Amino acid sequence: MAPQNARRFTAGVGVTPARMGRVIGVVAIIAAATLAPARAQTPVLGPFPSWPAGALEPAAVGPLSETVLKRARPDYDPLGIRMGSFIIHPTLAVAGTYDSNVFATPSATKSDFFVTEIPSLSIGSDWNQHALALNLSGAFKQYASLSTENVNNFTAEASGRYDISNGEYLSMDAIYELLHEDRQDPNSVFNATNPVFSTSKNPIEYKVMGADLVYVHQKSRLGFRIDNTITAYDFNNASTASGVTIPENFRDRIEYVVAPRLNYEIIPGYNAFLRVIGNERQYNSQEPGAGPPSPTFPGGQNLRRNSHGWEVDAGTAIEITRITTAEVYVGYLKQYYENPLFKSPSGVGFGANLIWNVTPITTIRGGFSQAVAETTLVNASSSVETSFQLTAEHELLRNLLLLASVGYVHDDYQQFGPARSDNTFGVDAGARYLLNRNWTATLDVNYSQRDSSAGNVISGNYSRVQAIASIKLGF
């Protein structure tokens, strides 16, 4: 089985691109998609968003390191529709969500109920060698009262693996996503999308397009892999209720990442590695009024956020007693910003992930990381982001699975103005009930909270409760 690539996690749920996943808020699509039945297919996933963006999945991947939620269940997993050497899995989920604070505001909160329809289609090869996969999904959200928050999201991902020989392969991935920025995102708050502080009409719409190419060579104790990623972000301008344009396309950018990694198996189950990550972040235009005033720009200088950086990490992957796998790394990172007004952060980068199968029916997953995250807050070049997640998965019955998770994120913004730091906390409890091979019901309750040193007016401190119930039909 091919090793999994880098993915970010928050409070035990999957991540969305453009740093939205770092805020611990569970949405309906997460409840339906993350708790979907596991399929015994070779993973061919790419690292979106691009590195460096958090810790790694444990490298020691095998049957005993599978988690309770990801484990295949032959009695309940959909069989799929076979077409030649491909297997097709169509699904349709409908989720109802109560949100206590739709706009993620510190006061004058507005609650509402919304329904999300989540159709998806996955096509995967069933070959002994090589692999191809195509995944299509949508999330169409309608609010009972706040119709300005209605959005239609879409994701298309194609991936493949070419097996050159035993221990040597190429993995490829391409993705297109049409998304909308959640109101709780700090970039969204400051960019005037919060109706409490402005009259912005709709959530900001943006597109993510990316491609990833990975080469892995591990034929003996000494091996290596090279990850190459390109990711483009395209933001639509927002508008106020009166039709005044709020510029957002200055956030359009392309990110390039190259990450070679050298592995050495000390003894079976213990792998040391050395990794180097290089990145280039190129913005398409300047941000109006982002800098201090000058005679030429009395309203603030226009600044471009271009940067490049590197990170060097050393770590080890460990398999303990065949039921525990972990990967831990520590290193040094630096991000250089071309405009001298933007601070260039540097310091220690680190991360870890742990999978502990306490018993055959209970799994504990944990992780932490520190990396430089992109932001478009005024006066800030980036954020040194430190995160922690802990998740418990339990199989109460063969067809009843429980989940509890907690997460914490600290953002230290690198500003040339007043200093700012944010602390975001989230806790979640959920259940999945497998009625049969085709029907799955889920229930999830989530609490999230952000406290910022910048105060309510600038940052939009908030607390939020979301309760989600969904039903899914899959084949």
C-alpha positions as CSV (number, residue, x, y, z in Angstrom):
1,M,0.0,0.0,0.0
2,A,1.3,3.4,-0.9
3,P,2.2,5.7,2.0
4,Q,-0.3,8.5,2.6
5,N,0.6,12.1,1.8
6,A,0.4,15.1,4.1
7,R,-3.0,16.1,5.3
8,R,-4.2,18.6,7.9
9,F,-6.6,17.8,10.7
10,T,-8.6,19.8,13.1
11,A,-10.5,18.2,16.0
12,G,-10.6,14.9,14.3
13,V,-12.2,16.0,11.1
14,G,-10.9,16.5,7.6
15,V,-9.6,19.8,6.3
16,T,-10.7,22.3,3.7
17,P,-8.1,24.3,1.6
18,A,-7.0,27.9,2.2
19,R,-6.6,27.4,6.0
20,M,-10.4,27.1,6.7
21,G,-9.8,23.8,8.2
22,R,-7.7,25.3,11.0
23,V,-10.8,26.8,12.6
24,I,-12.5,24.0,14.6
25,G,-16.0,24.3,13.2
26,V,-17.8,21.1,12.0
27,V,-20.2,21.7,9.1
28,A,-22.7,19.4,7.5
29,I,-20.5,18.1,4.7
30,I,-17.9,17.0,7.3
31,A,-20.5,15.1,9.3
32,A,-21.6,13.2,6.2
33,A,-18.4,12.8,4.3
34,T,-15.9,12.2,7.2
35,L,-18.0,9.5,8.7
36,A,-18.5,7.7,5.4
37,P,-17.9,3.9,5.4
38,A,-14.2,3.1,4.8
39,R,-13.4,1.4,1.5
40,A,-10.6,-1.1,1.0
41,Q,-8.9,0.9,-1.8
42,T,-5.3,2.0,-2.3
43,P,-5.2,5.7,-1.2
44,V,-3.9,8.0,-3.9
45,L,-4.3,11.4,-2.2
46,G,-2.4,14.6,-2.8
47,P,-1.3,17.1,-0.2
48,F,-3.8,20.0,-0.6
49,P,-3.3,22.6,0.6
50,S,0.4,22.5,-0.3
51,W,3.2,22.0,2.3
52,P,4.3,23.2,4.8
53,A,0.9,23.0,6.4
54,G,1.2,20.8,9.4
55,A,2.2,17.3,10.6
56,L,2.3,14.1,8.6
57,E,0.3,11.0,8.6
58,P,2.3,8.1,10.3
59,A,4.5,6.4,7.8
60,A,4.1,3.0,9.3
61,V,0.8,2.2,7.6
62,G,-0.6,-1.3,7.8
63,P,-3.7,-3.3,8.9
64,L,-2.9,-2.9,12.6
65,S,-2.5,0.9,12.3
66,E,-6.0,1.4,10.8
67,T,-8.4,3.4,13.0
68,V,-11.8,2.3,14.1
69,L,-13.6,4.8,11.8
70,K,-11.4,4.0,8.8
71,R,-11.5,0.2,9.2
72,A,-13.2,-1.7,6.4
73,R,-16.5,-3.4,7.5
74,P,-17.4,-6.2,5.0
75,D,-20.9,-6.5,6.5
76,Y,-21.8,-2.8,6.2
77,D,-19.6,-1.3,3.5
78,P,-21.3,-0.5,0.2
79,L,-20.3,-3.0,-2.5
80,G,-20.3,-0.5,-5.3
81,I,-21.2,-1.0,-8.9
82,R,-18.7,-2.9,-10.9
83,M,-18.0,-1.8,-14.5
84,G,-15.2,-3.9,-15.9
85,S,-12.1,-3.4,-13.8
86,F,-13.6,-0.2,-12.1
87,I,-15.8,0.1,-9.1
88,I,-18.3,3.0,-8.9
89,H,-19.6,4.3,-5.5
90,P,-22.5,6.9,-5.9
91,T,-23.8,8.4,-2.6
92,L,-26.4,11.0,-1.7
93,A,-26.5,12.6,1.8
94,V,-28.9,15.1,3.3
95,A,-27.9,16.9,6.5
96,G,-29.8,19.3,8.7
97,T,-27.7,21.7,10.8
98,Y,-28.6,24.2,13.6
99,D,-26.0,27.0,13.9
100,S,-26.2,29.2,17.0
101,N,-23.9,31.9,15.5
102,V,-24.1,31.9,11.7
103,F,-21.9,35.0,11.3
104,A,-19.4,34.0,14.1
105,T,-19.8,37.4,15.9
106,P,-19.1,38.3,19.5
107,S,-22.5,39.9,20.0
108,A,-25.8,40.4,18.2
109,T,-25.6,36.8,17.2
110,K,-28.0,35.3,14.6
111,S,-28.9,31.6,14.7
112,D,-30.5,29.6,11.9
113,F,-31.2,26.1,10.5
114,F,-29.9,25.0,7.1
115,V,-30.2,21.9,4.9
116,T,-27.3,20.6,2.9
117,E,-27.5,18.1,0.0
118,I,-24.3,16.3,-0.6
119,P,-24.1,14.1,-3.7
120,S,-20.9,12.4,-4.5
121,L,-19.5,9.9,-7.1
122,S,-16.2,8.0,-6.8
123,I,-14.7,5.7,-9.4
124,G,-11.7,3.6,-8.5
125,S,-9.7,1.0,-10.3
126,D,-9.6,-2.6,-9.0
127,W,-6.2,-3.6,-10.4
128,N,-3.4,-5.6,-8.9
129,Q,-0.9,-3.0,-10.2
130,H,-1.3,0.7,-10.7
131,A,-4.3,2.7,-9.6
132,L,-6.7,5.3,-11.0
133,A,-9.5,7.2,-9.1
134,L,-12.0,10.0,-9.8
135,N,-14.0,11.7,-7.1
136,L,-16.8,14.2,-7.6
137,S,-18.8,15.8,-4.8
138,G,-21.0,18.8,-4.2
139,A,-22.5,20.6,-1.1
140,F,-25.6,22.7,-1.7
141,K,-26.6,24.6,1.4
142,Q,-30.0,26.4,1.9
143,Y,-30.8,28.4,5.1
144,A,-34.3,28.7,6.5
145,S,-34.1,32.5,7.1
146,L,-30.6,33.9,6.2
147,S,-30.8,33.3,2.4
148,T,-27.7,35.4,1.8
149,E,-25.7,32.5,3.3
150,N,-26.9,30.0,0.7
151,V,-23.9,28.5,-1.2
152,N,-23.1,25.8,-3.7
153,N,-19.7,24.1,-3.4
154,F,-18.1,21.6,-5.7
155,T,-15.0,19.4,-5.7
156,A,-13.5,17.3,-8.5
157,E,-10.3,15.2,-7.9
158,A,-8.5,12.8,-10.2
159,S,-5.6,10.7,-8.9
160,G,-3.4,7.8,-9.9
161,R,-0.4,5.7,-9.1
162,Y,2.0,4.1,-11.5
163,D,3.9,1.2,-10.1
164,I,7.4,1.1,-11.6
165,S,8.7,-1.9,-9.7
166,N,8.5,-3.3,-6.2
167,G,9.1,-0.4,-3.8
168,E,9.1,2.3,-6.6
169,Y,6.1,4.2,-7.9
170,L,4.8,7.6,-9.1
171,S,1.7,9.1,-7.6
172,M,-0.2,11.9,-9.3
173,D,-3.2,14.1,-8.2
174,A,-5.2,17.0,-9.6
175,I,-8.0,18.9,-7.9
176,Y,-10.5,21.6,-8.6
177,E,-12.7,23.1,-5.9
178,L,-15.4,25.8,-5.9
179,L,-15.7,26.9,-2.2
180,H,-17.0,29.7,0.0
181,E,-15.1,31.2,2.9
182,D,-16.8,30.5,6.3
183,R,-17.8,33.6,8.2
184,Q,-15.6,32.5,11.2
185,D,-12.3,32.6,9.1
186,P,-10.3,35.6,10.5
187,N,-9.3,36.6,7.0
188,S,-13.0,36.8,6.1
189,V,-13.8,38.8,9.2
190,F,-11.2,41.4,8.5
191,N,-12.0,41.6,4.8
192,A,-15.4,43.0,5.7
193,T,-17.7,40.0,5.1
194,N,-19.1,40.1,8.6
195,P,-22.5,41.8,8.6
196,V,-22.1,43.1,12.1
197,F,-19.1,45.3,11.0
198,S,-20.2,45.9,7.4
199,T,-23.0,45.4,5.0
200,S,-21.4,42.6,2.9
201,K,-24.0,40.5,1.2
202,N,-22.6,37.0,0.7
203,P,-19.7,34.7,1.8
204,I,-16.6,35.1,-0.3
205,E,-16.4,32.6,-3.2
206,Y,-13.1,31.2,-4.3
207,K,-11.6,28.4,-6.4
208,V,-8.7,26.1,-5.6
209,M,-6.8,24.3,-8.5
210,G,-3.9,22.1,-7.8
211,A,-1.7,19.3,-9.0
212,D,0.7,17.0,-7.2
213,L,3.4,14.6,-8.4
214,V,5.2,12.3,-6.0
215,Y,8.1,9.9,-6.7
216,V,8.8,7.2,-4.1
217,H,11.8,4.9,-4.2
218,Q,12.1,2.5,-1.2
219,K,13.7,-0.8,-2.3
220,S,15.9,-1.3,0.7
221,R,16.6,0.2,4.1
222,L,17.6,3.5,2.4
223,G,15.0,5.2,0.3
224,F,13.6,8.5,-0.7
225,R,10.6,10.4,-2.0
226,I,10.1,13.7,-3.7
227,D,6.8,15.7,-3.5
228,N,6.1,18.4,-6.1
229,T,3.0,20.5,-5.7
230,I,1.4,23.5,-7.4
231,T,-1.8,25.1,-6.0
232,A,-3.6,28.2,-7.3
233,Y,-6.2,30.3,-5.4
234,D,-8.7,32.5,-7.3
235,F,-11.0,34.7,-5.1
236,N,-14.1,36.5,-6.4
237,N,-14.7,40.1,-5.3
238,A,-17.4,40.6,-2.6
239,S,-20.1,43.2,-2.6
240,T,-22.2,45.1,-0.1
241,A,-26.0,45.0,0.0
242,S,-26.0,48.3,-1.9
243,G,-23.8,46.9,-4.6
244,V,-20.4,48.5,-3.6
245,T,-17.5,46.2,-4.6
246,I,-15.2,44.8,-1.8
247,P,-11.9,43.9,-3.5
248,E,-10.8,40.3,-2.8
249,N,-8.9,39.3,-5.9
250,F,-5.6,40.7,-4.5
251,R,-5.6,37.3,-2.6
252,D,-5.2,35.4,-5.9
253,R,-1.9,33.5,-5.8
254,I,0.0,30.4,-6.9
255,E,2.0,28.3,-4.5
256,Y,4.9,26.0,-5.5
257,V,6.3,23.4,-3.2
258,V,9.1,20.9,-3.6
259,A,9.8,18.5,-0.7
260,P,12.5,15.8,-1.0
261,R,12.7,13.3,1.9
262,L,15.4,10.7,2.7
263,N,14.3,7.6,4.7
264,Y,16.4,5.0,6.5
265,E,15.0,1.9,8.2
266,I,17.0,1.5,11.4
267,I,15.2,-1.8,12.3
268,P,11.8,-3.0,11.1
269,G,9.2,-0.5,12.3
270,Y,11.7,2.3,13.1
271,N,12.4,4.7,10.2
272,A,14.5,7.8,10.5
273,F,14.1,10.6,7.9
274,L,15.5,13.9,6.8
275,R,13.2,16.2,4.9
276,V,13.8,19.6,3.1
277,I,10.8,21.7,2.0
278,G,11.0,24.7,-0.4
279,N,8.1,26.9,-1.3
280,E,7.4,29.9,-3.5
281,R,4.2,32.0,-3.1
282,Q,3.4,34.4,-5.9
283,Y,0.5,36.8,-5.7
284,N,-1.1,38.1,-8.9
285,S,-1.6,41.7,-7.8
286,Q,-1.0,44.2,-5.0
287,E,-3.2,44.6,-2.0
288,P,-4.7,48.2,-2.0
289,G,-4.0,50.2,1.2
290,A,-2.2,47.4,3.0
291,G,0.8,49.4,4.0
292,P,1.3,52.6,6.0
293,P,0.3,56.0,4.5
294,S,2.8,57.8,2.3
295,P,2.7,61.0,0.2
296,T,2.0,58.9,-2.9
297,F,-0.6,56.7,-1.1
298,P,-2.2,58.8,1.7
299,G,-4.7,56.0,2.2
300,G,-1.9,53.4,2.7
301,Q,0.6,51.9,0.4
302,N,-0.3,49.1,-2.0
303,L,1.7,45.9,-1.2
304,R,2.3,42.5,-2.8
305,R,2.6,39.5,-0.6
306,N,5.1,37.5,-2.6
307,S,7.4,35.2,-0.5
308,H,9.6,32.2,-0.6
309,G,10.7,29.9,2.2
310,W,12.3,26.7,3.3
311,E,12.2,24.2,6.1
312,V,14.5,21.4,7.2
313,D,13.2,18.6,9.4
314,A,14.6,15.4,10.9
315,G,12.3,12.8,12.5
316,T,11.4,9.2,12.9
317,A,8.5,6.9,12.3
318,I,7.9,4.3,15.0
319,E,5.8,1.2,15.3
320,I,5.4,0.1,18.9
321,T,4.0,-3.3,19.9
322,R,2.2,-3.6,16.5
323,I,-0.7,-1.5,17.7
324,T,0.8,1.9,17.9
325,T,2.3,4.0,15.1
326,A,3.8,7.5,15.3
327,E,5.8,10.0,13.3
328,V,7.6,12.8,15.0
329,Y,9.8,15.5,13.5
330,V,11.5,18.8,14.4
331,G,13.4,21.3,12.3
332,Y,13.9,24.9,11.4
333,L,11.9,27.1,9.0
334,K,12.2,30.5,7.4
335,Q,9.8,32.4,5.2
336,Y,11.2,35.5,3.3
337,Y,8.8,38.2,2.2
338,E,10.0,40.4,-0.7
339,N,8.4,43.6,0.6
340,P,10.5,44.7,3.6
341,L,7.4,46.0,5.4
342,F,6.2,42.4,5.9
343,K,7.9,40.5,8.7
344,S,9.8,37.3,7.7
345,P,9.1,34.7,10.3
346,S,11.7,32.1,11.3
347,G,12.1,29.5,14.1
348,V,11.4,26.0,15.1
349,G,9.0,23.8,13.0
350,F,7.7,20.6,14.5
351,G,5.0,18.1,14.2
352,A,3.8,14.6,15.2
353,N,1.0,12.2,14.7
354,L,0.0,9.2,16.8
355,I,-2.3,6.3,16.2
356,W,-2.9,4.1,19.2
357,N,-5.3,1.1,18.9
358,V,-6.0,0.7,22.6
359,T,-8.2,-2.3,21.9
360,P,-9.7,-3.8,18.7
361,I,-12.7,-1.5,19.2
362,T,-11.0,1.7,20.5
363,T,-8.5,4.1,18.8
364,I,-6.8,7.2,20.1
365,R,-5.4,9.6,17.5
366,G,-3.3,12.6,18.4
367,G,-1.3,15.2,16.6
368,F,0.4,18.6,17.0
369,S,2.4,20.8,14.6
370,Q,3.9,24.3,14.1
371,A,4.3,25.9,10.7
372,V,4.0,29.2,8.8
373,A,0.5,29.7,7.5
374,E,-0.6,32.3,4.9
375,T,-2.9,35.1,5.8
376,T,-4.3,38.3,4.2
377,L,-4.9,40.3,7.4
378,V,-3.9,43.9,7.1
379,N,-0.4,44.5,8.4
380,A,0.3,40.8,8.7
381,S,2.6,38.8,6.5
382,S,1.7,35.4,7.9
383,S,0.9,33.5,11.0
384,V,3.1,31.1,13.0
385,E,0.5,28.6,13.7
386,T,0.6,25.9,16.5
387,S,-2.1,23.3,16.6
388,F,-3.0,20.3,18.7
389,Q,-5.7,17.6,18.1
390,L,-6.8,14.6,20.1
391,T,-9.5,12.2,19.0
392,A,-11.1,9.0,20.4
393,E,-12.9,6.5,18.2
394,H,-15.0,3.7,19.7
395,E,-17.0,0.9,18.3
396,L,-19.9,0.6,20.8
397,L,-21.7,-2.0,18.6
398,R,-20.7,-3.5,15.3
399,N,-22.9,-0.9,13.6
400,L,-22.7,2.0,16.1
401,L,-19.5,4.1,16.1
402,L,-18.7,6.9,18.5
403,L,-16.3,9.9,18.1
404,A,-15.1,12.5,20.5
405,S,-12.4,15.1,19.7
406,V,-10.8,18.2,21.0
407,G,-8.6,20.7,19.2
408,Y,-6.7,23.9,19.9
409,V,-5.0,26.3,17.5
410,H,-2.7,29.3,18.4
411,D,-2.0,31.9,15.7
412,D,0.8,34.4,16.3
413,Y,0.4,36.9,13.5
414,Q,3.6,38.5,12.1
415,Q,2.5,42.1,11.9
416,F,4.3,45.4,11.4
417,G,1.4,47.1,13.2
418,P,0.0,46.2,16.6
419,A,0.7,42.6,17.6
420,R,-2.1,40.1,17.4
421,S,-2.6,36.5,18.4
422,D,-5.6,34.3,18.3
423,N,-6.6,31.2,20.3
424,T,-9.2,28.9,18.8
425,F,-10.7,26.0,20.7
426,G,-13.1,23.3,19.6
427,V,-14.7,20.1,21.0
428,D,-16.9,17.6,19.1
429,A,-18.9,14.5,19.9
430,G,-20.6,12.4,17.2
431,A,-22.1,9.0,16.4
432,R,-22.5,7.0,13.2
433,Y,-25.2,4.3,12.9
434,L,-24.8,1.8,10.1
435,L,-28.4,0.7,9.2
436,N,-27.2,-1.6,6.4
437,R,-24.8,-1.6,3.5
438,N,-26.6,1.4,1.9
439,W,-27.9,3.6,4.7
440,T,-25.9,5.5,7.3
441,A,-27.2,8.0,9.9
442,T,-24.9,10.5,11.7
443,L,-25.3,12.8,14.6
444,D,-22.7,15.4,15.6
445,V,-22.5,18.3,18.1
446,N,-19.7,20.8,18.0
447,Y,-18.6,23.8,20.1
448,S,-16.0,26.2,18.9
449,Q,-14.6,29.5,20.3
450,R,-12.0,32.1,19.3
451,D,-10.4,34.6,21.7
452,S,-8.1,37.3,20.1
453,S,-5.8,39.8,21.6
454,A,-7.0,42.3,19.0
455,G,-10.4,42.5,20.6
456,N,-14.0,42.0,19.3
457,V,-14.2,44.8,16.8
458,I,-11.2,43.8,14.8
459,S,-11.1,40.1,15.1
460,G,-14.6,39.0,15.7
461,N,-14.2,36.9,18.8
462,Y,-17.0,34.3,18.9
463,S,-18.5,31.2,20.4
464,R,-20.5,28.8,18.3
465,V,-22.6,25.6,18.6
466,Q,-23.5,23.5,15.7
467,A,-25.7,20.4,15.9
468,I,-25.8,18.2,12.7
469,A,-27.9,15.2,11.8
470,S,-27.6,13.5,8.4
471,I,-28.7,10.5,6.5
472,K,-26.8,9.0,3.6
473,L,-27.6,6.5,0.9
474,G,-24.7,4.8,-0.8
475,F,-24.1,2.0,-3.2
